[in-house]
């Protein structure tokens, strides 16, 4: 039995993916084999020696100590694309909110309470203050063409917008799903200079932190409208505030309110509702549980942020999985240990991801001493022996 610790409330339909004959799910455990969570911060948490995997029911993993997990040979899984439709729908609403001053108008309408028969006249008199342009025929720039960015681009295109996408690392799968009407740009500065609206759908990395800054805003059209449904830190708030005050940016819609954004003019602060739909939470929970189950039962890795995708059908009576550093001669060392023990390797796979690598070996026998011998190899983080079910 594997013990799975939940650090947040996880949708029941997801936890039901964990076979009760194999997994025990609990919200209190000192020695869990795996953790499944949403937004709980693990950075101050002491990782138990028993921990073999962490699954995040969502795309972002900023709340998980990735480097520490990597050093301990613990794959961290996420659920890319599971909440894509929820975020894309809200981003589409964001385009309209950025144009039509809907939130300001609604708040103004509330002030008319008590005016009695004068309400209709006051509405007609005051509505012009909240007029805004239609999005049809306008140009939208989409920065980041992953699952969400592609959906937003296609939806905007279907509503009559001219869409330009920018993503130097677009995957083949994403490219296949992108509408042929969406133009692609290889130069971010040139792209933003053509856009009436700009929306971001990319991860927070050292290379993307603060990417919406003074320099990039300067390249934009006057009166541009910017949407952020990705990560708060992608935007330099000081630069954004200055641009809003000058009118360079006509409106900023963010799903990540902060003390700074709440003090900005012409800003729509949405309280992080991007993935807040029951469908999204269910999808993320189911996907995370399936990833966790496949890893714990068969050692397969899919959608890990720190270890490579590495999966194959189990062919032997035992499966040996090794999380290790991506350095030369590791495979030679591993195969040598099996050869010295007179063990035939039925099937083997090795994949790498930056500084980390993962090796799967299927065999029909495994002496007790071999696990310790592999663990003793310099550069090995964790070894697991999985018996065929």
LOLUM-308641 format. One line per 4 residues: number of its first residue (from 1); their letters; for each residue x negated, y negated, z of N, C-alpha, C. Coordinates in steps of 0.2 Angstrom, whole numbers. Each point is the difference from the previous one (the first is absolute). Layout:
# residues N
NUM) a) X:Y:Z:X:Y:Z:X:Y:Z; ...
This chain:
# residues 389
1) xxxx) -4:6:0:4:-6:0:-4:-6:0; 2:-5:-4:-4:-7:0:5:-5:3; -3:-4:5:3:-5:3:0:-7:-3; 5:-3:-2:0:-6:-4:3:-5:5
5) xxxx) -4:-6:1:2:-5:4:3:-6:-4; 6:-2:2:3:-6:-4:-1:-6:5; -3:-5:-4:-2:-7:4:5:-5:-1; 5:1:-5:6:-4:-1:6:5:-2
9) xxxx) 6:-3:0:5:4:-2:0:1:-7; 0:7:-2:0:2:-7:6:3:-2; 2:-2:-6:7:3:-2:0:7:1; 6:3:2:2:7:1:-2:4:-6
13) xxxx) 3:-3:-6:-1:4:-6:-8:2:-2; -4:-5:3:-7:2:-1:-3:5:4; 2:-1:7:-2:5:5:2:7:-2; 6:0:-3:3:7:-2:-4:4:-5
17) xxxx) -5:-4:-3:-4:3:-5:-6:4:3; -1:-1:7:-5:4:3:3:6:3; -1:6:-2:2:6:1:0:1:8; 6:1:3:0:1:8:-4:6:2
21) xxxx) -1:5:-5:-4:6:2:-8:-1:0; -1:-6:-3:-8:-2:-1:-1:-6:4; 4:-5:1:-1:-6:3:4:-1:6; -3:-3:5:4:-3:6:0:-8:0
25) xxxx) 5:-3:-1:0:-8:0:2:-2:6; -5:-5:3:1:-3:6:-2:-8:0; 3:-4:5:-2:-7:0:-5:-1:6; -2:6:3:-5:0:6:-4:6:0
29) xxxx) -7:-1:-2:-5:5:0:-7:-3:1; -3:4:4:-7:-2:1:-5:3:-5; 2:6:-3:-4:3:-5:3:2:-6; 3:-5:-4:3:2:-6:-4:2:-6
33) xxxx) 2:4:-4:-3:2:-6:0:-5:-5; 6:-3:0:1:-5:-5:4:-6:2; 0:-6:-3:4:-6:2:4:-2:-6; 6:-2:1:4:-3:-5:3:-7:3
37) xxxx) -1:-5:-4:2:-7:3:2:-4:-5; 2:-6:2:2:-6:-5:-4:-6:2; 2:-4:4:-4:-6:1:-4:0:7; 0:5:4:-3:0:6:-8:-1:-1
41) xxxx) -3:-4:4:-7:-1:-1:-4:5:4; -5:3:-4:-4:5:3:-7:-2:2; -1:-6:-2:-7:-3:1:-3:1:7; 4:-1:5:-2:0:7:1:7:3
45) xxxx) 2:5:-4:2:7:2:-7:4:0; -1:4:5:-5:5:0:2:6:-4; -3:2:-6:2:5:-4:-2:7:4; 5:4:1:-1:7:3:-4:4:-4
49) xxxx) -4:5:3:-5:4:-4:5:5:-4; 6:1:2:4:5:-4:3:-3:-6; -1:-6:-1:4:-4:-6:-3:2:-7; 4:3:-4:-3:2:-7:3:-5:-6
53) xxxx) 5:-3:2:3:-4:-6:5:-6:3; 0:-5:-4:5:-6:2:4:-1:-6; 6:-1:0:5:-2:-5:4:-6:1; -1:-5:-4:4:-6:0:6:0:-4
57) xxxx) 6:-1:3:6:0:-4:1:-7:-3; -4:-2:-5:-1:-6:-3:-6:-1:-4; -1:-5:-3:-6:-1:-5:-6:-3:4; 1:-5:4:-5:-3:3:-3:4:6
61) xxxx) -7:-1:1:-3:4:5:-4:-4:5; 1:-7:0:-4:-5:4:1:2:7; 5:4:2:1:1:8:-4:7:2; -4:2:-5:-3:7:1:-8:-1:0
65) xxxx) -4:2:4:-7:-1:0:-3:5:-5; 0:-2:-6:-2:4:-6:-8:3:1; -4:-5:1:-7:2:1:-1:6:5; 3:-2:6:-1:5:6:3:7:-2
69) xxxx) 6:0:-4:3:6:-2:-5:4:-5; -3:-4:-4:-4:3:-6:-6:3:4; -3:-3:5:-6:3:3:2:6:4; 6:1:2:2:6:3:3:5:-4
73) xxxx) 0:-1:-7:3:5:-5:7:0:0; 4:-5:2:7:-1:0:3:-3:-6; 3:3:-4:3:-3:-6:6:-5:3; 1:-6:-3:5:-4:1:4:0:-6
77) xxxx) 7:2:0:4:0:-5:5:-6:0; 2:-2:-6:5:-5:0:5:2:-6; 5:-4:-1:6:2:-4:1:-6:-6; -5:0:-4:0:-5:-6:6:1:-4
81) xxxx) 4:-5:-1:6:1:-5:6:1:3; 0:3:7:6:2:3:5:-5:2; -3:-6:1:4:-6:1:0:-5:-5; -2:2:-6:-1:-5:-6:7:-3:-2
85) xxxx) 5:4:0:6:-3:-3:3:-5:5; -1:1:7:3:-5:5:-4:-6:-1; -6:0:0:-4:-6:-1:1:-4:-6; 1:4:-6:1:-3:-6:6:-4:-1
89) xxxx) 6:3:4:6:-3:0:0:-7:4; -4:0:5:0:-6:4:-4:-5:-3; -6:2:-4:-4:-4:-4:5:-4:-5; 4:4:-3:5:-3:-5:4:-5:3
93) xxxx) 3:1:6:3:-5:4:-4:-6:1; -6:2:2:-5:-6:1:-1:-5:-6; 1:3:-6:-1:-5:-6:6:-4:0; 6:2:2:6:-4:0:0:-5:6
97) xxxx) -3:2:6:0:-4:6:-5:-6:-2; -5:2:-3:-6:-5:-2:3:-6:-5; 5:2:-4:3:-4:-5:5:-4:3; 5:3:3:7:-3:1:1:-3:7
101) xxxx) -5:-1:4:0:-3:7:6:3:4; 1:7:-1:6:3:3:0:-1:7; -5:2:3:-1:0:8:1:-7:3; -3:-5:-3:2:-7:2:7:-2:-1
105) xxxx) 3:2:-5:7:-2:-2:5:3:5; -2:7:2:4:3:5:0:-3:6; -6:-2:2:-1:-3:7:4:-7:0; -1:-4:-6:4:-6:0:7:1:0
109) xxxx) 3:5:-3:7:1:0:3:2:7; -4:2:4:2:2:7:1:-7:4; -4:-5:-2:1:-6:4:7:-4:-2; 3:3:-5:7:-3:-2:6:2:5
113) xxxx) -2:5:4:5:2:4:3:-5:5; 7:-1:0:3:-5:4:3:-6:-4; -2:0:-7:2:-5:-4:7:1:-3; 3:6:1:7:1:-2:1:-1:-7
117) xxxx) 5:-4:-2:2:0:-8:-6:-4:-4; -5:-3:3:-5:-3:-3:-6:5:-3; 1:6:3:-6:5:-2:-1:0:-8; 6:1:-3:-1:1:-7:-3:-6:-4
121) xxxx) 2:-6:2:-3:-6:-3:-7:-1:2; -2:2:6:-7:-1:2:-4:5:-3; 2:6:-2:-3:5:-4:-2:-2:-7; 5:-3:-3:-1:-2:-7:-5:-6:0
125) xxxx) 0:-4:5:-4:-6:1:-7:2:1; -1:5:4:-7:1:3:-3:6:-4; 3:4:-4:-3:6:-3:-6:-2:-5; 0:-6:-3:-5:-2:-4:-7:1:3
129) xxxx) 0:-1:6:-7:0:4:-3:7:0; 4:5:-2:-2:7:0:-1:3:-7; 1:-4:-5:-1:3:-7:-7:2:-1; 0:5:-4:-6:3:-2:0:4:-7
133) xxxx) -6:1:-3:0:3:-7:2:8:0; 3:2:-6:1:7:-1:-7:3:-1; 0:7:1:-6:3:-1:-1:3:-7; 6:1:-4:0:2:-7:-5:-5:-4
137) xxxx) -4:3:-4:-4:-3:-4:-7:-3:3; 0:0:6:-6:-2:4:-5:6:0; -7:-2:1:-5:4:0:-2:3:7; 0:6:1:-2:3:7:-7:3:-1
141) xxxx) -4:-1:5:-7:3:0:1:5:6; -2:7:-2:0:5:5:-7:2:2; -3:-1:6:-6:2:2:0:6:3; -3:5:-3:1:7:3:5:4:-3
145) xxxx) -2:5:-4:5:4:-4:0:8:3; 1:0:6:1:7:3:7:1:-1; 3:5:5:7:2:-1:5:-6:1; -2:-4:5:5:-6:1:-1:-5:-6
149) xxxx) -6:-2:-1:-1:-5:-5:3:2:-7; -1:6:-2:3:2:-6:8:0:0; 3:2:6:7:-1:0:3:-7:0; -4:-5:3:2:-7:0:-1:-3:-7
153) xxxx) -6:2:-3:-1:-2:-7:6:2:-5; 2:6:1:5:3:-5:7:-3:2; 2:-1:6:6:-3:2:0:-7:-2; -5:-4:1:0:-7:-2:0:-1:-8
157) xxxx) -3:5:-3:0:0:-8:8:2:-2; 3:4:4:7:2:-2:5:-6:1; -2:-5:4:4:-6:2:-2:-6:-5; -4:2:-5:-2:-6:-5:-6:-4:2
161) xxxx) -4:2:4:-6:-3:2:-6:2:-5; -4:-5:-1:-6:2:-3:-5:3:5; -3:5:0:-4:3:5:-7:2:-2; -5:-3:4:-7:2:-1:-2:4:6
165) xxxx) -4:5:-1:-3:4:5:-7:0:1; -3:0:6:-7:0:1:-2:5:5; -4:5:-3:-2:5:5:-6:4:-4; -6:-2:2:-6:3:-3:-1:8:2
169) xxxx) 4:2:5:-1:7:2:7:4:-1; 4:-2:-5:6:3:-1:-1:7:-2; 4:5:3:0:7:-1:3:2:-7; -1:6:-2:3:2:-6:7:1:1
173) xxxx) 2:3:6:7:1:1:4:-7:0; -3:-5:3:4:-7:1:0:-3:-7; -5:1:-4:0:-2:-7:6:3:-4; 1:6:1:5:4:-4:7:-3:2
177) xxxx) 1:-2:6:7:-2:3:1:-8:-2; -5:-3:-2:0:-8:-1:4:-1:-7; 5:-4:0:3:-2:-6:-5:-3:-5; 1:2:-6:-4:-2:-6:0:-8:-1
181) xxxx) 6:-3:3:1:-7:-1:-5:-4:5; -2:3:5:-5:-3:5:-7:-1:-3; -2:-6:0:-7:-1:-3:-4:1:6; -6:2:-2:-6:1:5:-5:-5:-1
185) xxxx) -3:-3:6:-5:-4:0:-6:3:3; -6:-2:-2:-7:3:3:-3:-6:4; 3:-6:0:-3:-6:3:5:-3:5; -1:1:6:5:-3:5:1:-7:-1
189) xxxx) -5:-4:0:1:-7:-1:4:-2:-6; -2:3:-5:4:-2:-7:7:2:1; 2:6:4:7:2:0:4:-5:5; -3:-2:5:4:-4:5:1:-7:-3
193) xxxx) -4:-2:-5:1:-7:-3:6:0:-5; 3:6:-1:5:1:-5:7:1:3; 0:0:7:6:3:4:4:-5:3; 6:1:0:5:-4:4:1:3:7
197) xxxx) -1:6:0:1:4:6:-6:5:1; -2:1:6:-6:5:1:2:5:6; 0:6:-1:1:5:6:-5:5:0; -2:2:7:-6:4:1:3:7:3
201) xxxx) -3:5:-3:1:7:2:-6:4:0; -5:-2:5:-6:4:0:-2:0:7; -5:5:2:-2:1:6:-5:-5:3; 0:0:7:-5:-5:3:-7:3:0
205) xxxx) -5:-2:-3:-7:2:0:-4:-6:1; -6:1:1:-5:-5:1:0:-5:-6; 1:4:-6:0:-4:-7:6:-4:-1; 6:2:4:6:-4:-2:2:-4:6
209) xxxx) -3:0:5:2:-4:6:-1:-8:-2; 5:-4:1:0:-7:-1:-1:-1:-8; 3:4:-4:-1:-1:-7:4:-6:-3; 6:-1:3:3:-6:-1:-3:-6:4
213) xxxx) -4:-3:-3:-4:-5:3:0:-7:-4; -4:-5:3:0:-6:-4:-2:0:-7; -5:4:-1:-3:1:-7:5:3:-5; 4:6:2:5:3:-4:6:-5:-1
217) xxxx) 2:-3:6:6:-4:-1:-1:-6:-5; -6:-2:0:-2:-6:-4:1:2:-8; -1:7:-1:1:2:-7:7:0:-2; 5:0:5:7:1:-2:4:-6:-2
221) xxxx) 5:2:-3:5:-6:-3:2:-4:6; 2:-6:0:3:-4:5:7:2:1; 2:1:6:7:3:1:1:7:0; -6:4:0:0:7:0:4:3:6
225) xxxx) 3:5:0:3:4:6:-3:6:1; -2:1:6:-4:6:2:3:5:5; 0:6:-1:3:5:4:-5:5:3; 1:1:6:-5:5:3:4:5:4
229) xxxx) 1:6:-3:3:6:3:-5:6:1; -7:-2:1:-5:5:0:-3:0:7; -5:-6:1:-3:0:7:-1:-8:1; 1:-2:6:-1:-7:2:-6:-2:-1
233) xxxx) -6:3:1:-7:-2:-1:-2:-1:-7; 4:2:-5:-2:-1:-7:0:-8:-1; 4:-4:4:1:-7:-1:-4:-4:5; -4:-5:-2:-3:-4:4:5:-5:2
237) xxxx) 3:0:7:5:-4:2:-1:-8:0; -6:-1:1:-2:-8:0:0:-2:-7; -2:4:-5:0:-2:-7:8:-1:-2; 4:5:2:7:0:-2:3:-6:3
241) xxxx) -1:-1:6:4:-6:3:-2:-6:-4; -6:-1:-1:-2:-6:-4:3:-1:-7; 1:6:-3:3:0:-7:7:-1:1; 3:2:5:8:-1:1:1:-7:1
245) xxxx) -4:-3:4:1:-7:2:-2:-5:-6; -4:2:-4:-1:-4:-6:4:1:-6; 4:6:1:5:1:-6:-3:5:-5; -7:1:1:-3:5:-5:4:6:0
249) xxxx) 2:3:6:4:6:0:7:-3:2; 5:2:-4:7:-2:2:3:4:5; -2:6:1:3:4:5:-4:6:1; -1:2:7:-3:6:2:4:5:3
253) xxxx) 1:6:-2:5:5:3:-5:5:3; 0:2:6:-4:5:3:4:4:5; -2:7:0:3:5:4:-4:0:6; -4:-4:2:-5:0:5:0:-6:4
257) xxxx) 5:-2:4:0:-6:4:-5:-1:5; -3:-6:1:-5:-1:5:1:-7:3; -3:-2:5:0:-6:3:-1:-5:-6; -5:1:-4:-2:-4:-5:5:-1:-6
261) xxxx) 3:6:-2:5:-1:-5:6:-3:2; 2:1:6:6:-3:3:0:-7:0; -6:-3:0:-1:-7:0:-1:-3:-7; 0:4:-5:-1:-3:-7:7:-2:-3
265) xxxx) -1:-5:-4:6:-3:-4:2:5:-6; 6:0:-2:2:4:-6:-2:7:0; 0:3:6:-2:7:1:6:4:2; 1:6:-3:6:5:2:-4:5:4
269) xxxx) 1:0:7:-3:6:4:5:5:1; -1:6:-3:4:6:1:-4:5:5; 4:2:5:-3:4:5:-2:7:-1; -5:1:-5:-3:6:-2:6:5:-1
273) xxxx) 4:-1:-5:5:4:-2:-1:5:-6; -6:-1:-3:-2:3:-6:2:8:0; -1:3:5:1:8:0:6:1:5; 3:-5:2:5:2:5:7:2:-3
277) xxxx) 0:5:-3:6:3:-2:0:8:2; 6:2:2:0:7:2:-2:5:-5; 1:-1:-7:-3:4:-5:-8:0:0; -3:-6:1:-7:-1:0:-3:4:6
281) xxxx) 3:-1:6:-3:4:6:1:7:-1; 5:2:-3:1:8:-1:-5:2:-5; -1:-3:-5:-5:2:-5:-7:0:3; -2:-5:3:-7:0:3:0:6:5
285) xxxx) 5:1:4:-1:5:5:-1:7:-3; 5:1:-5:-1:7:-3:-6:1:-4; -3:-6:-3:-6:1:-4:-6:1:5; 0:-4:6:-5:1:5:0:7:3
289) xxxx) 6:3:1:0:6:3:-2:6:-4; 1:-1:-7:-2:5:-5:-7:0:0; -3:-6:-1:-8:0:0:-3:3:6; 3:-2:6:-3:3:6:1:8:0
293) xxxx) 5:2:-2:2:7:0:-5:4:-4; -1:-2:-6:-4:3:-5:-8:0:2; -2:-5:3:-6:-1:3:-1:5:6; 4:0:5:-1:4:5:1:7:-1
297) xxxx) 4:2:-5:1:7:-1:-4:3:-6; -2:-4:-4:-5:2:-6:-6:-4:-1; -1:-5:4:-6:-4:-1:0:-4:-6; 5:-1:-4:1:-4:-6:0:-7:2
301) xxxx) -3:-5:-4:0:-7:2:3:-3:-6; 5:-5:1:3:-4:-5:3:-6:3; -2:-6:-3:1:-7:2:-3:-1:7; -6:2:0:-4:-3:6:-4:-6:-2
305) xxxx) -1:-5:5:-3:-6:-2:-8:1:1; -2:5:4:-7:0:2:-3:7:-3; 4:5:-2:-3:6:-3:3:1:-7; -3:3:-4:2:1:-7:6:5:-1
309) xxxx) 4:-1:-5:5:5:-2:-4:7:-1; 2:5:3:-3:6:-1:5:6:2; 3:3:-5:5:5:2:0:6:-6; 1:6:3:0:6:-5:4:5:4
313) xxxx) 3:5:-4:3:5:3:-4:5:4; 2:2:6:-4:4:4:0:7:-2; -6:3:-2:-1:7:-3:-3:5:5; -4:-2:5:-3:5:4:4:1:7
317) xxxx) -2:4:4:3:1:7:-2:-5:4; -5:-4:-1:-2:-6:4:-2:-6:-4; 1:-6:2:-2:-6:-3:-4:-4:5; -6:-2:-3:-5:-4:4:0:-7:-3
321) xxxx) 2:-5:4:0:-7:-2:-6:-3:3; -3:-4:-3:-6:-4:3:1:-8:-2; 0:-4:5:0:-7:-2:-7:-2:2; -3:-4:-5:-7:-1:1:-2:-6:-4
325) xxxx) -7:-2:1:-2:-6:-3:-1:2:-8; 0:-5:-4:-1:1:-7:-7:-1:-1; -4:5:1:-8:-1:-1:-2:7:-4; -6:-1:-3:-2:6:-4:-1:6:4
329) xxxx) 0:6:-4:-1:7:3:4:3:5; 6:-3:1:5:2:5:3:7:-3; 2:0:-6:3:6:-3:-5:6:0; -6:-2:-1:-6:5:-1:0:3:7
333) xxxx) 0:-4:5:-1:2:7:6:5:3; 6:-3:-2:6:4:2:0:7:-3; -1:0:-7:0:7:-4:-6:4:3; -5:-3:2:-6:4:2:2:4:7
337) xxxx) 4:-4:4:2:3:7:5:6:-2; 4:-1:-5:5:6:-1:-4:6:-3; -5:-2:-4:-4:5:-4:-4:4:6; -3:-3:4:-4:3:6:4:4:4
341) xxxx) 7:-1:0:5:4:4:3:5:-4; -3:1:-6:3:5:-5:7:-1:-1; 3:-6:-1:7:-2:-1:1:-2:-7; 4:3:-4:2:-3:-7:5:-5:1
345) xxxx) -2:-6:-4:5:-5:0:5:1:-6; 6:0:2:5:2:-6:1:-6:-4; 1:-6:3:1:-6:-3:-2:-6:4; -2:-5:-3:-3:-6:3:1:-6:-3
349) xxxx) 1:-6:3:1:-6:-2:-3:-5:4; -3:-5:-3:-3:-6:3:1:-6:-3; 2:-5:4:2:-7:-3:-3:-5:5; -2:-6:-3:-2:-5:4:3:-7:-1
353) xxxx) 0:-4:5:3:-7:0:-4:-4:4; -4:-4:-4:-5:-5:3:-5:4:4; 0:-1:7:-5:3:4:2:6:3; 6:2:-1:3:6:3:1:5:-6
357) xxxx) 0:7:2:1:5:-4:4:6:3; 3:4:-4:4:6:3:-1:6:-4; -1:5:3:-1:7:-3:5:5:3; 3:4:-5:4:5:2:-3:7:-3
361) xxxx) 0:5:4:-3:6:-2:5:6:2; 2:4:-4:4:6:1:-4:6:0; 1:4:6:-4:6:1:5:6:3; -2:6:0:4:5:3:-3:2:7
365) xxxx) -6:-2:2:-2:1:6:-4:-6:3; 0:-1:7:-4:-5:2:-3:2:7; -6:1:1:-3:2:7:1:-6:5; 0:2:6:1:-6:5:-5:-5:0
369) xxxx) -6:2:-1:-6:-4:0:-1:-5:-6; 4:1:-5:-1:-4:-6:3:-7:1; 5:-1:3:3:-7:2:-5:-4:3; -3:3:5:-5:-4:4:-6:-2:-4
373) xxxx) -2:5:-5:-6:-2:-4:2:-5:-5; 6:-1:-2:2:-5:-5:0:-7:4; 3:1:6:0:-7:4:-6:-2:2; -5:4:0:-7:-2:2:-4:-4:-6
377) xxxx) 3:1:-6:-3:-3:-6:0:-8:1; -5:-3:-1:0:-8:0:4:-3:-5; 4:-4:2:5:-3:-5:7:3:1; 1:5:3:7:3:1:4:-3:5
381) xxxx) 6:-2:-1:4:-4:5:5:5:3; 3:5:-4:5:4:3:1:6:-4; 0:6:3:1:6:-3:7:3:3; 4:3:-5:6:4:2:0:6:-3
385) xxxx) 3:5:3:1:7:-2:7:1:0; 3:1:-6:7:1:-1:2:7:-2; 4:4:3:2:7:-1:6:0:-5; 0:4:-5:5:0:-5:7:2:4
389) x) 5:-3:-2:6:1:4:4:6:-4
